[in-house]
């Protein structure tokens, strides 16, 4: 698999996870699809730039540390998913 193909595959994993499971943080996505947080962050940045994914308000659940920011698909911007 070439590098471009691998990136497209990873992008599709992120989109499919958000479509199937609803809003998730980058950390939850990384854990769920088996990629590093850094990789997921880079992929999400690309999807946000393309207008396919949007960040929601930070969650405040009484946890220590930085609050998770959920990501959601911007369904109006997605016409079809190729499988």
N, C-alpha and C positions, 0 to 999 in steps of 0.2 A: 504494500500500500504506500503510495507516495504521500509526501507531507501535506499537500493541498487536500488530498482525499481524506487523510486522517483528521485534519482540521474541520472539514465539512461534516465528517462523521461525529466528531465531538460536539459541534454546533447543534447537530440534529438531536443528540442525546439530551442536551440542555433544553431545547424546545419541546421535545417529547415529554420530558419529566415535568416541565411546567404545565403542559397541556393535560397530562394525565393526573397530576397530583395537586395542581393549583399552586398558589403563591408559596414560595420557599426562599430561604436565605441562601446566599452563596455557599455557606458552610454545609447546609442541609443538602443542597444540590451535589456538592462535591462528594459527600459521604454516600448519597444515594446512587450516584452513577459511577463512583469509583475513580474519580479524577482528583488531582490535588486542588486545594483552594486557589492557588495561584493560577492554575490553568483555567479553572472555572471563572475566576475574576476577569481574565483576559478575554475569554469567550463571551461573557456577559457584556463587557464593555463594547465589543463588536456588535452584539445584538441590540444594545441600547442605542448606539450610534446609528444603526439602521432603522430604528424606530419600531423594532419588533418586540422589545421587552422594556418595561418601565419599572422603576423603583417605587415602592410604597413607603409609607411613613415607618420610621424605626419602631420596633417593638420594645415595649417597656414591661418586662415581666419580673421585675425585682431581682434579676440576676446581676452578678458582678460583671464588670468589663463592658466593652462596647456593645451596644444593642444591635441585634440582627436587623438588617433591612431586607424585607421581603421583596421578591421580584415577581412580576406577573406578565403574562403575555398580553400584548396589545392586540387583541383579536381582530380589531377592525383593520389592522395592517397585515394580516396573514390571510392569504387567499387559499392556499392549499399546501399540504405537507406531502412531499414525495417520499414514498417508502421503498 
